[in-house]
Amino acid sequence: MRKIRITAVVIAFVAELGLDQIFATILLVAFGHSGFSPDLSDAEKVAFVQAVWSDGAFVLCAFVLGTATTILGGYVCARIAKVFPYYNGLAIGVVGFVFTLLVMGEAPWWYTA
């Protein structure tokens, strides 16, 4: 465990989550701009998110951008750690995978606010 720098993993993971949040917001606006209104009821918001997630292009873009942010997070972690870059980069992938398993429900965590 000495090969993995916990501080680097935490910093890179927080940066990755922030970037994921930004991309998710951009994608939601880009793919669902016409159907969203701030005065929607909770049930209408759930239906809106489900409608956007049923679009194959949205899912593909979310997958590609999510993969890109994970790769970037691994790179940032390896650069911050400065030692054993592969172990530290892999740590981001493992942490991200476990995090996704813990928080993923019917909809992605960033849409269940």
BELKA-V362456 format. One record per residue. N is the residue number from 0. RES is the residue in three letters. SS is DSSP state (@ for helix, = for strand, . for the rest). NEAR is the number of other ideal C-beta (glycine too) atoms within 8 Angstrom. D_FIRST is the distance of its C-alpha to the first C-alpha in Angstrom with 1 decimal. Layout:
N:RES:SS:NEAR:D_FIRST  N:RES:SS:NEAR:D_FIRST
This chain:
0:MET:.:3:0.0  1:ARG:.:3:3.8  2:LYS:.:7:5.3  3:ILE:.:11:5.6  4:ARG:.:10:8.3  5:ILE:@:6:9.2  6:THR:@:7:12.7  7:ALA:@:12:13.3  8:VAL:@:15:12.4  9:VAL:@:8:14.8  10:ILE:@:11:17.4  11:ALA:@:14:17.5  12:PHE:@:14:17.6  13:VAL:@:8:20.4  14:ALA:@:10:22.2  15:GLU:@:15:22.0  16:LEU:@:8:23.5  17:GLY:@:8:26.2  18:LEU:@:11:27.2  19:ASP:@:12:27.3  20:GLN:@:9:29.6  21:ILE:@:8:31.8  22:PHE:@:12:32.1  23:ALA:@:12:32.8  24:THR:@:9:35.6  25:ILE:@:8:37.1  26:LEU:@:12:37.2  27:LEU:@:12:38.7  28:VAL:@:9:41.3  29:ALA:@:7:42.0  30:PHE:@:11:42.4  31:GLY:@:11:43.9  32:HIS:.:7:45.8  33:SER:.:4:49.2  34:GLY:.:8:48.4  35:PHE:.:10:46.5  36:SER:.:5:48.3  37:PRO:.:4:46.9  38:ASP:.:3:49.5  39:LEU:.:9:48.3  40:SER:.:5:47.9  41:ASP:@:6:44.6  42:ALA:@:6:45.9  43:GLU:@:8:47.0  44:LYS:@:9:43.6  45:VAL:@:9:41.9  46:ALA:@:8:44.6  47:PHE:@:12:44.0  48:VAL:@:11:40.3  49:GLN:@:9:41.0  50:ALA:@:10:43.6  51:VAL:@:12:41.4  52:TRP:@:11:38.6  53:SER:.:5:41.3  54:ASP:.:9:41.9  55:GLY:@:5:40.2  56:ALA:@:7:40.1  57:PHE:@:11:38.1  58:VAL:@:9:35.6  59:LEU:@:8:35.2  60:CYS:@:10:34.8  61:ALA:@:12:32.2  62:PHE:@:8:30.2  63:VAL:@:8:30.5  64:LEU:@:11:29.7  65:GLY:@:10:26.7  66:THR:@:8:25.3  67:ALA:@:8:26.1  68:THR:@:12:24.3  69:THR:@:12:21.1  70:ILE:@:8:21.4  71:LEU:@:10:22.2  72:GLY:@:15:19.3  73:GLY:@:14:16.9  74:TYR:@:9:18.9  75:VAL:@:12:18.9  76:CYS:@:18:15.2  77:ALA:@:12:14.9  78:ARG:@:8:17.7  79:ILE:@:12:16.5  80:ALA:@:13:13.1  81:LYS:.:5:15.1  82:VAL:.:7:12.4  83:PHE:.:8:11.1  84:PRO:@:10:13.4  85:TYR:@:7:13.2  86:TYR:@:9:9.5  87:ASN:@:19:10.3  88:GLY:@:12:13.6  89:LEU:@:9:12.6  90:ALA:@:11:10.6  91:ILE:@:16:14.0  92:GLY:@:10:15.8  93:VAL:@:8:13.9  94:VAL:@:10:14.2  95:GLY:@:12:17.8  96:PHE:@:8:18.7  97:VAL:@:8:17.6  98:PHE:@:9:19.4  99:THR:@:8:22.4  100:LEU:@:7:22.6  101:LEU:@:6:22.7  102:VAL:@:7:25.3  103:MET:.:7:27.4  104:GLY:.:6:30.8  105:GLU:.:2:34.1  106:ALA:.:10:33.7  107:PRO:.:9:30.8  108:TRP:@:8:29.3  109:TRP:@:9:30.8  110:TYR:@:10:34.3  111:THR:.:7:34.3  112:ALA:.:3:34.8
